[in-house]
Structure formats: structure tokens, C-alpha cells
Amino acid sequence: MRGGGGRAAPGGGGGRGRQGSASPRLEPSMAAAARGPLPAAGPDEADEAVRGTCEDASVCKRFAVSVGYWEDPYIQCFVRQAKERKAPEINRGYYARVHGVSYLLKAFLKKTECNCQIVNLGAGMDTLFWRLKDENLLPRKYFEVDFPMIVARKIHNIKSKPPLSKPIIESHSGDSLLIDSHSLDSSRYSIVGADLRFSSDLEEKLKKHNLDVHLPTLLIAECVLVYMTPQQSANLLKWAASTFPVAMFINYEQVNMTDRFGQIMIENLQRRQCNLAGVEVCRSLEAQRERLLLNGWENAHAIDMMKVYSSLPQADVKRIEELEFLDEKELFEQLMQHYCICWASKDSSNLGLADIAF
């Protein structure tokens, strides 16, 4: 399903709210929110809407990079520049998202000394593989999974753009690199087209690309689980916990969605035929943490993005806060309180994964 390079916002894609309200994409208003019942999307329409959030997230990331929030020379290879400016609170939200996930990921790489594998679930147009290679932080193998249609587009970009293909070729060793329209497999990087709602199919495809269940494994899901039913996301989490003896799972998505602000976010996504099938688990940080513990993970944490933002290196936070004037600080804080990072681990090798924290 959706995610990683992933789905929109700082999870939603960009606009301001009125009267202290924000939407993941559309301009919300109390009048709009009060309109009649929303038409239900069929399964195909819903999946198409979820795929569309991949584009939204990538465009938002590219805009934030162009303003100077962080460096990413590869995002321009995947997505056009935004036609219009993104609001400062959206840019800061993506900054916190990218740096928050990166902080946990690098802590995992340090604990494992890069003798591990990463599985990016719902990776979209994410550029993490290339950025890790530039920092000499590649794991033994890096996997990406997404809808076959998104995978096909990403592979097309990789094949046609040397800044993307060259690092894959440089890091490859052994037999010839395998590539077709819906999958790519090199010794260090693989892309797999699969539906995350079916974990048995996912495992089969990953193993064909040499997934090693005995290696310490980091799984990343950014705005992915929320598009699955609670049962489907539970199955995925349970599969991961039972498959890898040493593992960590990072989940970025919505939280505190039962208040008025959260309801406006949900309604605006529904107007785009984007159904948050798993929003029930997004009611609180405790519910997020509990889901991880109930599905086989030994340790679990969940904090909202305002806390993440406050935990990032303050010199760099000060730098990005000087890039654009933010006139709606209350709106920014509300938005950040409605997204969270959750992480969980299991550690039969006693690598100290339970100690990873902000």
C-alpha cells in the first residue's frame, strides 16, 4: 500500500486551515465539513486515491528541499517542482518527518554496524537508498515495496536517469542485475511490487529478492498502515514480528484523530476518495503503542511530532525556522500534534535496540 517516500501531508499535502483548523490537502471550512454524506469510494477508486498521495508527498518534499529545509539531490529525478508554494507549516512538518525517521534509522544502523537490511514499506518515490549510499551508511541490502504501478514508474525513472542508476550499478556485485517493469534486484537494492495487505505474497516476493530473515531488519512505514484496515495492519505487524528475530519497526502516521481537528483532516481526505481505513487505531498515542505490543513486538514507543520537532538538533531547527515566516504557530502545533512516530523492537541478539529513543 502507501507510504515511505510516501503518503502526503507532513503526512497530507498542503494547505492552511481556517479558525485554527488544517487539512491534509484541501482548504477546510466548517461549512465544507458540514456538507451532506460523502460518496463511498469503491476498492479500485480507493486504491487509486492512495496511490495519488505518493505524488502529493513527493511534490511537498521537493518543494521543501528547494527552499532549503534539507538536502536531497535525488528527489528532483522523481517529481516535478510544485506549481505553487507550500505553506510553511507543511514544510516544517515534512522536515520533522524526514529528520525524525532518519534519527531512528541511523540509531538502528549504528547498533547493527550496518550489518542489517532495511525494508521500506510503501516507499513511493523515496530517495533514502541514494542518500544512505552518499553517507556510506548502506545496509547489507535495502528493499522497497509499493503498488506495482508505483514501482513501474520508479523503475522507469531509475533506468532513464544516470544519477539514480549509477549508484545502484556501483554498489552491485555478483551476478547480473535483474530488472523488469515491476521489479529490480541488485545485490544491495531491490524494488518489489506487492500489496501490503497480503503478507504471504509480500514475503514470497521479498525472499525471491534474497531477503534474509536472520539479519537484523528495520521496517519503515510512513502513512501506510492508516490506509489498511486494523486487521490488515495487525497482520502485517504480526508477520514482521514473527518473521525476524531481531527487528525494529518505524511507523509514521496520524494520531489524536477523534477531536474536531482530526475530523476535518479525515473529511478532507474522504472528499478525495481517500479512506483512512485504519483511523480507529489513530485515536491516541497509547492505542498506537498498544497495537505494536499486541502484535508481537517486545518494546514500543509513540510520540507526537511536536515532541519530535522539539527533540531535533536545535541549531538546525533555528536555521530552518529562519527560512520562512510562520504566522500561524498554533496551527503548526495542532498539525504536529496530529501526527506521530511510533517505533518497536524485538532483540534476541541483545544489540540494545530497546534503548533507541529521542
C-alpha positions in Angstrom: 0.0 0.0 0.0 1.0 3.6 0.7 3.9 5.2 2.4 7.5 5.8 2.8 8.5 8.3 0.2 5.2 8.0 0.8 1.9 9.5 1.5 1.0 13.0 1.9 0.8 15.9 4.4 3.6 16.2 6.7 1.6 13.3 6.1 -1.0 15.1 4.0 -0.1 17.5 1.3 -0.7 21.0 1.9 -2.9 23.8 2.9 -3.9 26.1 5.6 -7.0 25.8 7.8 -9.3 28.4 9.0 -10.2 29.1 12.5 -7.3 27.0 13.8 -8.1 24.1 11.5 -6.0 22.5 8.9 -6.4 19.9 6.3 -4.1 17.3 4.8 -4.7 18.9 1.4 -7.8 21.0 0.9 -8.8 24.3 2.4 -11.2 23.2 5.1 -14.1 25.2 6.4 -16.8 24.4 8.8 -19.3 24.8 6.0 -17.5 22.3 3.8 -17.2 19.9 6.7 -20.9 20.2 7.3 -22.0 19.1 3.8 -24.0 16.0 3.4 -22.9 12.4 3.4 -19.8 11.7 1.3 -20.0 9.1 -1.5 -18.2 5.9 -0.7 -15.3 5.0 -3.0 -15.1 1.5 -4.5 -12.0 -0.6 -3.9 -10.3 0.5 -7.1 -11.1 4.1 -6.6 -9.8 4.0 -3.1 -6.5 2.3 -4.1 -6.1 4.9 -6.9 -6.6 7.7 -4.3 -4.0 6.2 -2.0 -1.5 6.0 -4.9 -2.2 9.6 -5.6 -0.9 10.5 -2.1 2.5 9.3 -3.1 2.7 12.1 -5.7 1.5 14.7 -3.2 4.1 13.7 -0.6 6.9 13.7 -3.2 5.9 17.2 -4.5 5.8 18.5 -1.0 9.3 17.1 -0.2 10.7 18.5 -3.4 9.4 22.0 -2.6 10.8 21.9 1.0 14.2 20.8 -0.4 14.1 23.7 -2.9 13.5 26.2 -0.1 16.5 24.7 1.8 14.9 22.7 4.6 17.2 19.7 3.9 19.5 18.4 1.1 18.2 15.8 -1.3 19.7 16.0 -4.8 17.7 12.9 -5.9 14.1 14.0 -5.3 14.2 16.1 -8.5 14.7 12.9 -10.5 11.3 11.6 -9.4 8.9 14.5 -9.3 8.2 17.9 -10.8 8.6 21.1 -8.9 5.4 22.3 -7.2 3.4 24.8 -9.2 2.6 26.8 -6.1 4.3 27.4 -2.8 3.6 25.1 0.1 2.6 26.6 3.4 5.5 27.0 6.0 3.7 24.7 8.5 3.7 21.9 5.8 7.4 22.4 5.1 8.3 22.2 8.7 6.1 19.2 9.2 8.0 17.4 6.4 11.3 18.5 7.9 10.3 16.9 11.2 9.1 13.7 9.5 12.2 13.2 7.4 14.6 14.0 10.2 12.6 12.1 12.9 12.6 8.9 10.8 16.2 9.4 9.9 17.2 9.8 13.5 15.7 6.4 14.5 17.0 4.7 11.3 20.6 5.9 11.9 20.4 4.8 15.5 19.5 1.3 14.2 22.3 1.3 11.7 24.7 2.3 14.5 23.5 -0.5 16.8 23.9 -3.1 14.0 27.0 -1.5 12.4 25.1 -1.6 9.1 25.1 -5.4 9.2 21.4 -5.4 8.6 18.7 -5.0 6.0 16.0 -2.3 5.6 12.5 -2.9 4.2 10.8 0.3 3.2 7.1 -0.5 3.0 5.1 1.8 0.7 8.3 3.5 -0.3 6.8 5.6 -3.1 9.4 7.9 -4.7 11.6 7.8 -1.5 15.3 8.6 -2.1 16.7 7.1 1.1 18.8 4.4 -0.6 20.7 7.0 -2.5 21.2 9.3 0.5 22.4 6.5 2.6 24.9 5.5 -0.1 26.2 9.1 -0.2 26.8 8.9 3.6 28.4 5.5 3.4 25.6 4.1 5.5 24.2 1.4 3.3 22.9 -1.7 5.0 23.7 -5.1 3.6 20.6 -4.8 1.5 17.8 -2.2 1.0 14.3 -3.3 -0.1 11.4 -1.1 -1.2 7.8 -2.3 -1.6 4.9 -0.5 -3.2 1.9 -0.9 -5.5 3.2 -2.4 -8.9 2.0 0.8 -10.7 4.2 3.0 -8.5 7.1 0.5 -8.7 6.9 0.6 -12.5 7.1 4.4 -12.5 10.1 4.4 -10.2 12.0 1.8 -12.2 11.4 3.8 -15.3 12.9 6.8 -13.7 15.9 4.8 -12.4 16.6 3.3 -15.8 16.4 6.7 -17.6 18.3 8.9 -15.2 22.0 8.2 -14.6 22.1 9.9 -11.1 19.8 7.2 -10.0 21.1 4.2 -11.9 24.8 4.8 -11.4 24.8 4.3 -7.6 22.9 1.1 -8.0 25.4 -0.2 -10.5 28.3 1.0 -8.4 27.1 -0.9 -5.3 26.2 -4.1 -7.2 28.4 -7.2 -7.1 27.9 -10.7 -8.2 25.6 -11.9 -10.9 23.9 -9.7 -13.5 21.5 -7.1 -12.2 17.9 -8.2 -12.7 15.3 -5.6 -13.9 11.9 -5.7 -15.5 8.9 -3.4 -15.5 7.7 -4.3 -12.0 10.8 -5.3 -10.1 14.5 -4.5 -9.8 17.1 -6.7 -7.9 20.7 -5.8 -7.4 23.0 -7.1 -4.6 22.3 -4.0 -2.4 19.0 -2.6 -3.6 15.7 -4.2 -4.6 12.2 -2.9 -5.5 9.2 -5.2 -5.3 5.7 -4.6 -6.5 3.3 -6.0 -3.9 0.2 -5.3 -1.9 1.0 -5.0 1.8 -2.5 -6.2 2.7 -1.3 -9.7 1.7 1.7 -10.6 3.8 2.2 -14.1 2.5 2.5 -12.7 -1.1 4.9 -10.0 0.3 7.2 -12.5 2.0 7.3 -14.7 -1.1 8.4 -11.8 -3.3 10.9 -10.4 -0.9 12.5 -13.9 -0.5 12.8 -14.1 -4.3 14.9 -11.0 -3.9 17.1 -12.6 -1.2 15.5 -11.3 1.9 17.5 -12.8 4.8 15.2 -13.3 7.8 18.2 -13.9 10.1 19.7 -10.5 9.5 18.7 -7.6 11.9 15.9 -5.9 9.9 14.4 -2.4 10.0 11.0 -2.0 8.6 9.7 1.5 7.8 6.1 2.5 7.1 5.2 6.2 6.6 1.5 6.9 6.3 0.9 3.4 5.2 -0.9 1.4 7.9 -3.6 4.1 8.2 -4.8 3.1 4.7 -5.2 -0.6 5.8 -8.0 -1.9 8.0 -6.9 -2.5 11.6 -6.9 -6.3 10.9 -4.8 -5.9 7.8 -2.2 -3.7 9.6 -2.2 -6.1 12.6 -1.5 -9.0 10.2 1.4 -7.1 8.7 2.9 -6.2 12.1 2.4 -9.7 13.3 4.1 -11.1 10.2 7.1 -8.8 10.7 7.4 -9.6 14.4 7.2 -13.4 13.8 9.5 -13.4 10.7 12.5 -11.5 12.1 14.1 -12.5 15.4 16.0 -9.1 15.5 14.0 -6.2 14.2 12.7 -2.7 14.5 9.5 -1.2 13.1 9.1 2.5 12.5 5.6 3.8 11.8 4.8 7.4 10.9 1.1 8.4 10.7 -1.8 10.3 12.1 -2.8 10.4 15.8 -5.4 12.1 18.1 -7.9 11.8 15.2 -11.0 11.8 17.3 -11.1 15.6 18.0 -12.5 18.3 15.7 -9.2 19.0 14.0 -8.7 15.3 13.3 -12.3 15.0 11.9 -11.6 17.8 9.4 -8.5 16.1 8.2 -10.5 12.9 7.7 -13.3 14.6 5.9 -11.0 16.4 3.5 -9.3 13.1 2.6 -12.6 11.5 2.1 -13.5 14.2 -0.4 -10.6 12.9 -2.4 -12.0 9.4 -2.1 -9.1 8.7 0.3 -10.5 6.5 3.0 -8.4 6.2 6.2 -9.5 2.6 6.8 -7.2 2.2 9.8 -8.0 5.6 11.5 -9.5 3.8 14.5 -6.0 2.9 15.7 -5.0 6.6 15.3 -7.2 7.7 18.2 -4.2 8.1 20.7 -0.5 7.5 21.2 -1.4 4.8 23.6 -3.5 3.0 21.0 -0.6 3.2 18.6 1.8 1.8 21.1 -0.7 -0.9 22.2 -1.1 -2.1 18.6 2.6 -2.8 18.3 2.7 -4.7 21.6 -0.4 -6.8 20.8 1.2 -7.9 17.6 4.4 -9.5 18.8 6.7 -6.6 19.5 8.6 -6.6 22.8 9.2 -2.8 23.2 7.1 0.0 21.8 7.1 3.8 21.9 4.9 6.5 20.4 5.4 10.3 20.5 3.7 13.1 18.6 5.6 15.1 16.0 5.7 18.3 18.1 7.8 16.4 20.6 9.9 15.0 17.8 10.4 18.5 16.4 11.5 19.7 19.9 14.0 16.9 20.1 15.8 17.6 16.9 19.2 19.4 16.9 18.1 22.9 17.8 20.8 24.7 15.8 19.3 23.2 12.6 15.8 23.8 13.8 16.7 27.5 14.3 18.2 27.6 10.7 15.0 26.2 9.1 12.8 28.5 11.1 14.6 31.4 9.6 13.8 30.2 6.0 10.1 31.3 6.1 8.0 33.3 8.4 5.3 31.2 10.2 2.4 33.4 11.1 0.2 30.6 12.4 2.2 28.9 15.1 -1.0 27.5 16.8 -2.0 25.8 13.5 1.5 24.3 13.2 1.4 22.9 16.7 -2.1 21.5 16.1 -0.9 19.8 12.9 2.2 18.3 14.6 0.0 17.0 17.5 -2.0 15.0 14.9 1.0 13.0 13.5 3.3 10.7 15.4 6.3 8.4 15.1 5.9 5.0 16.7 8.8 2.5 16.9 9.0 -1.0 18.3 11.7 -3.6 18.5 12.5 -7.2 19.3 16.1 -8.1 20.0 17.1 -11.8 20.6 20.7 -10.8 19.9 20.8 -8.1 22.6 22.0 -5.4 20.4 20.4 -2.7 22.5 17.5 -1.9 20.2 15.2 -1.2 23.2 17.5 1.7 24.1 16.8 3.6 20.9 14.8 6.8 21.7 14.7 10.5 21.0 
